[in-house]
């Protein structure tokens, strides 16, 4: 989806099974002018449906989700025509989780404990890398 005519603000879908995390993420991103949160969902199946309906440029994705895990969601989204950027945001800090996330199509991996500034920095780096 990023190829072609995408301009800021970039559309973001938040996917986490904890409502408080989604709310905090939305709050953290609302002061980032190049980003606009267009949806929030709490499980893997809802993530796929929301991505299909909302056509986000970026999906911020947790690994542990009901119905389909984040790995399954990422792998499915990367096979779609819209193919959003996927940033895994997770409590998992181990190398296996990081490697698996990138192997299924994740564009970035951020540990929740690193804080919002690290997440926003990763998003900006990805956008700079993929922007025309």
C-alpha positions in Angstrom: 0.0 0.0 0.0 2.9 2.4 0.6 3.9 2.4 -3.0 2.3 5.0 -5.1 0.5 8.0 -3.7 0.5 7.6 0.1 1.0 10.9 1.9 0.8 11.8 5.6 -1.0 11.2 7.8 -0.4 7.5 7.6 -3.3 5.3 8.7 -2.5 3.1 11.8 -4.4 0.1 13.1 -3.7 -0.9 16.7 -4.0 -4.6 17.5 -3.7 -5.7 21.2 -5.9 -7.8 23.4 -5.6 -5.3 26.3 -7.9 -2.3 26.0 -5.7 -0.2 28.2 -2.7 -0.8 26.0 -4.7 0.2 22.9 -5.9 3.3 24.6 -2.3 4.3 25.7 -1.0 3.6 22.2 -3.7 5.8 20.7 -2.9 8.6 23.2 0.9 8.3 22.5 0.3 8.5 18.7 -2.2 11.3 18.7 0.5 13.9 19.0 2.5 12.4 16.1 1.2 14.5 13.2 2.3 12.0 10.5 0.1 9.3 12.0 -3.6 8.8 12.5 -5.1 5.9 14.4 -8.0 4.6 12.3 -8.9 1.6 14.3 -8.3 -0.5 17.3 -9.1 -4.2 17.8 -8.4 -6.9 20.4 -8.0 -10.2 18.5 -6.5 -11.7 15.4 -9.6 -12.4 13.4 -10.9 -8.8 14.1 -7.4 -7.5 13.0 -7.8 -9.2 9.6 -11.3 -7.9 9.2 -10.3 -4.3 10.3 -7.3 -4.3 8.0 -9.4 -5.3 5.1 -12.0 -2.7 5.8 -9.8 0.2 6.9 -6.8 -0.4 4.6 -4.1 0.9 7.1 -0.6 1.8 6.1 0.8 0.5 9.4 -0.4 -2.2 11.8 1.0 -2.2 15.3 0.6 -5.8 16.4 0.9 -7.7 19.6 2.0 -11.4 19.4 -0.4 -12.9 21.9 -3.9 -12.5 20.7 -7.1 -14.5 20.9 -8.3 -16.5 17.8 -5.2 -15.9 15.7 -1.8 -14.9 17.1 0.2 -11.9 15.8 2.4 -14.1 13.7 -0.5 -15.6 11.9 -2.1 -12.1 11.4 1.2 -10.7 10.0 1.7 -13.6 7.6 -1.8 -13.2 6.3 -1.6 -9.4 5.9 1.7 -9.6 4.1 0.0 -11.7 1.4 -2.7 -9.1 0.7 -2.5 -6.5 -2.0 -2.6 -3.7 0.5 0.4 -5.2 2.5 0.7 -2.7 5.4 3.9 -2.1 7.3 3.8 -4.3 10.4 5.4 -3.3 13.7 5.3 -6.0 16.4 4.9 -4.4 19.8 5.2 -7.1 22.5 6.3 -8.0 26.0 8.4 -10.8 24.5 12.1 -9.8 24.5 13.6 -13.1 23.5 15.5 -13.6 20.2 13.2 -16.4 19.1 10.2 -14.1 19.2 12.1 -11.3 17.4 13.3 -13.7 14.7 9.9 -15.3 14.2 8.2 -11.9 13.9 10.6 -10.8 11.2 10.4 -14.2 9.4 6.6 -13.9 9.0 6.8 -10.4 7.6 7.2 -8.0 10.5 8.9 -4.8 9.4 10.0 -3.9 13.0 10.0 -5.4 16.5 9.6 -3.2 19.6 9.5 -4.4 23.2 6.7 -2.8 25.2 9.1 -2.0 28.0 11.2 0.2 25.7 8.6 2.9 25.8 6.6 5.0 23.3 9.5 7.1 22.1 11.2 4.0 20.8 8.0 2.9 19.1 7.5 6.3 17.4 11.2 6.4 16.4 10.8 2.9 14.8 7.7 4.0 12.9 9.4 7.1 11.6 12.4 5.1 10.5 10.2 2.7 8.6 8.3 5.5 6.9 11.5 7.2 5.9 12.7 3.9 4.4 9.5 3.2 2.5 8.4 6.7 1.6 8.7 7.8 -2.1 
